[in-house]
Amino acid sequence: MNEDKTLTIQVNPKQLDSFCKKIISRSRNTANIHQALIVLEAFISAFSSDSQGADNYQNIQQTLKSHSLKTRELLMQEKTQQLKQGLSTQNMMLLADVYGSLSRNGFYQILSTATEQIVRSQIPSIAEWVIAWAGEAKQKAEQASGYPDALDFKKADIDIEQYQAMTDIAYFFNNTYKY
């Protein structure tokens, strides 16, 4: 491998905008597109010789950030609907999937939005289900470990992602949401 060789890439904001619109319109997976835009933004930042604030660099970065913000908003909307569905149908696997795909902060943001969109009369039964499941899972994991204040999810046959999702949702209902 010859490390002295370089590759020069030229990017202009108009072509980049067109490229981003094309990949966004062709993709069915908003999360993948969003991640790709973030990676592209980091790539350009890392390898650009103009990254010290030149106007052309700023225009390129602004174009990427604009598309990244749009895909983030779409992603949050999609995840909010999935979370709403998971709560309404008591689908733990869907809840864990949504939980694992976002930061904890992002998850709490959409959890708040999703609960606002659920029929108010359904919230108490959803909250009771979540809180009971989280409590029972913790108790089962404590019993499986054989040690005080220790949890063994593997022996208790509890999926850790489901436990984390349900525990955080239970926390939300116990401490944040007034139902």
N, C-alpha and C positions, 0 to 999 in steps of 0.2 A: 504494500500500500504506500503510495507516494503522498505524503501530507502537504507537499508544496503546491499541489494542483488546487485550483479554486474553480468555482462555478459562479458566474454572475447571473442574477435573476433580476429582471426589471418588472416592476409592478406599478400600475397607475390606478388611482382610485376608481375611475370609471370602469375599467376592466375587472377590477376586484369586486366592485359592486355587482356587476353582471354575473361574475362567477359565483358569488355568494347566493344571489337570487336563484341561480340555476340549481345549485346543490340543495338549497332549501326546498325548492319546489319538487325536486325529484326524490327526496328522501321521505320515508315513512316513519323514521325514527328520530323524533325531535331531540332526544337526549344525545344520540350519536352526533348529530349535526352541531348541536350546541358545544359539545366537547371538541369537535373538530375545529370549530371557529376559535375556541380558546387556545388550542394547540397552535393553530396558524398564527394567531396574534403573538404568542410567545416565541414562535419560530422567527417571525419577522423582527421582533424586538431583539432577539439574541444574535441574529446574523446580519442585521442591517448596519451599514456603515453610516447611515444618516440618523441613527437613533438618538442623537444628541439634541433633538428639538427642531430639526429642519421642517419647514412647512410641508414638504412632500411626505415626510415620515408621519407627521401629525395627521395629515389627510388620510393616509392608509390606515393608521391605527383607529381613527375616528370611524372610518367605513366599517372596519371589523367590529368595533365596539357597538355600533348601531345594529348590526345584524345579530351580534351576540346577545344584546339586550332583548331583541325581538324573540329570538329562539328561547331565551330564558323565560320570558313571559309565557310563551306557548307551552313550554315544559311545565311550568308551575300550574297552568290551567289544566293541562292533561293530568298531572299528578293529583290535583285537587279533586277532579272528577273521579279518578280511580280510588282515592281515599274515601270520598263520599260513598261510593259504591261499596267499598270494603266494610265501612262502618255499618251502612244500612243493611247489608246482607250477612253481617258478622263473618266475613271471609278473612280469616287470620293470615292466610298465605298472601293475599293481595295487600293487606296492611303491612306485612313484613317486607314485601317487594317495594312498596312505595317508600317505606321507612329507610330501607337500604340504599335507595337511589338518590337520596338527598342528604344534605347536611342536617344536623340536628335543628339548627335555626330555621332552615328552609322547611323542614318537616313541621315544626311548630307553627310557622306562618300559614301553611296550607291546612293544617289541622283546624286552626281557628276559622279559616274561610269555609272549609268543608262543613264544620258543625253549624255554621250560620245558614248553610244552604239545605240542611236536613230539616224535615218537618219537626217542629219543636216538640210535639207530643212523642216522637220516637226517641228523643235524646235520653230520657231517664232509663229506658230499657237497654239502650246501647251502652250507656255509662255503667250500669249495673253489670252487664255482661263482661265488659272490659276489666272493670275493677275486680270482679270475682275471679276471672280467669287469671289475672296477674297475681292475685293473692294465693290462689290454689297452686299455681305453678311454682311460686316461691316456696311455699310450704313443701311441696313434693320434692323440689330440688334440695331443700334443707334436710329432709328425711333421707334422701338418697345419699347424701354426703357422709352422714354418720358423725359429723363434727358440728359443734355449735357455731352459728354465724357463718357457715360455709355452704356454698351451693354447688351441687354436682348435676349439671344439666344433662350430661351424657347418660349417666346412670338413671336419671329420672325420665329419659327419653323426651326431652323438651328441646325444641329448636331454639337456639340462642337468639337468632334474629327475630323470631316471633315473640320471644320473651322480652327482648329489648323494646320492640315496637309497642307491645301491649302495656309494658310498664310505663313507657313515656306517655302513652295515651291515657292510662289510668291516672298518672300524675296530673296531666292536663285537666281531666274531669274532676279530680279531687281538689286541685289547688287553683285552677285558672277559670274554668268554665262554670258559670252559675246556671244550674238547671233545676 
